[in-house]
């Protein structure tokens, strides 16, 4: 199903809901990264139809919701009640609901949850287990040495700017932005199964997080004329719960510049697709096992080349013989 889109106003916007942000007819980093990793046809399809959210992404979205938008969470969401003796009964299974002669306990549970669901029909339902985990991470963030990175500023700030090179309208949604002395900071909040530095070095490349922060920083720079420092506030969700802040501004801002190169290439490619109104998919091509895959399988040329196939004669001369040493 397509999305009804509206033209947003160029500038910095606070207090914008995520559905409203999604409806804005402007290009964002997610679409550009999808095009880079896949193809223009996939990118525009995902832009118009959305994507299937994995459990990890859903939990990350919930963390942002609870931590960065507490007021909206209180207004639009509800947490399932605690289960246990003296508390709420377990949700009845479909078998219990459809039983011909349900037990007294089953009838009580069915009645309880029917009333609860009716009372919260227009709310976003959050499981108790997910909420408890988010609150644990929230407490760690606010108590950690990196809590300053989401204090004293604004959360979920939307930015809209025009790209001068392509004329395209661009947008981004900053998890958190703040002023600190002479500097401005953009902080991206992430949940991750591991906060280990080596894992995160892999993750920022694999998932394009370096390009995402470069995109946000560029939009902020276009709108304000000022640069911004960037980093990730990472909450580890597996093993020991912990929170760490990683600064993106490495030596000579190489990661930031790399992100700019990537988004510029994809933004120009998107502009060309718009101009032609063509969104190509994957091209026809010859494909087979890579050299790496063959080596990994233990299938070198000596095993897979039939004896009947003539090969180039090998030069067996030594280095000294070739150069008459």
Secondary structure by P-SEA (a helix, b strand, c coil): cccbbbbbcccccccccaaaaaacccccaaaaaaaaaccaaaaaaaaaccccccaaaaaaaaaaaaaccaaaaaaccccccccccccccccccccccccccccaaaaaaaaaaaaaaaaacccccccaaaaaaaaaaaaaaaaccccccccccccbbbbbbbcccccbbbbbbbcbbbbcccbbbbbbbbbbccccaaaaaaaaaaaaaaaaaaaaaaaaaaaccbbbbbbbbbbbcccccbbbbbbcccccaaaaaaaaaaaaaaaaaaaaaaaaccccccccccccccaaaaaaacccccccccccccccccccccccccccc
